[in-house]
Amino acid sequence: MNRTTAEVFVAGRGAVTGFGAGRTAFADGVFAGRTAVLPRRRTAQFDVPTTVAAEIPAAAFPTAWPLADQAFHTAALAAHEAFAEAGEPSRRETGLVLASTKADLSGVVGDGDGLGQPWRLGERIARALELGGPVVNVSCACASGLVALAIAARRLAVGECDRMLVLGVDVLHEFVLAGFGSLSALDPGACRPFDRARRGVSLGEGAGALLLTRHRRESLGVVLRGHGGANDACHVTGPDRQGAGLALAVRRALAHAGIAASDVDLVHLHGTATPANDSTEAMGLVSVFAGRTPPAFGTKAQTGHTLGAAGVLETIAAIESLQRGFVPANFGLDDPDVDPALDLVRSPRALPRARTALKVASGFGGIQAAVVLQA
């Protein structure tokens, strides 16, 4: 396909995280070196093996929503911010790709009727936002956000509609916390990705929104240049031990973008803080760059792992890094114990060139995904 006709631009962004409502609150928190992974409040009554989580502060919303409505209102808040930044373009030719691992779980543990069906949430959001384009729902574990971006980019590239809103959302629920606890995957305290002392993930909640467009005139100056995916096909919850699947996804994304690994200026990591994920992610990336990688950072130690929202929120963080011209420090990283050729940033570092970012993600079931962004 001709690259000119396939260009996909970022027109608007929105975020709701443990830092509060708004992309500015999210980005400023991350780049100032703060964390929203704090002692549990709203979820304190859940009997799970961790003391912390990155919960959305109550002040982010005008009212307290029942559990069954939390994912909807969180996603809607991020979506409205993205449309506002884009200058409120027509929604008649705008479609939706919703990324969520669990959507509404109020009927699994509790007295609601939600049974974790993302398609229902997607249809509700599309109706509320009055979107006239196609509605697609993605539930590909923790790689959902990047898979959603790839699907949206393909739909736009073939001219199916003018814009696609990519929304990633998940909210904390007893079922999710207990599930990670049963896998012995939760750090009892705050997580520390890539650090020798890491003991597991810290969970978070939130929503990320990226409004993508075919029209250069609507662009914020950011292009979603390429995307790629792969599947390890080796274990239900564990990655390939050599990082081969992640490396393949990255190579495919770079090839689709038409660039070489040497063109990448920064990497936003998946970085869950589980021993297996961090070590294999490092191996996979190092193999792609055939030596030392570009400056690399992750943000789950600051936002918690937001599951279906993670890929979209972290893509926003990667864009922010390009626009600010520096890479923030990896929060809580004192003693790295992964392949030292992965250039883990320990203190804020200016970028001599801030043109191209690589974002990667992994999910249960061996799902691997990567996107390339240019500003």
Order of alpha helices (4+ residues) and beta strands (2+ residues): alpha-beta-beta-alpha-beta-beta-alpha-beta-alpha-beta-alpha-beta-alpha-beta-beta-alpha-beta-alpha-beta-alpha-alpha-beta-beta-beta-beta
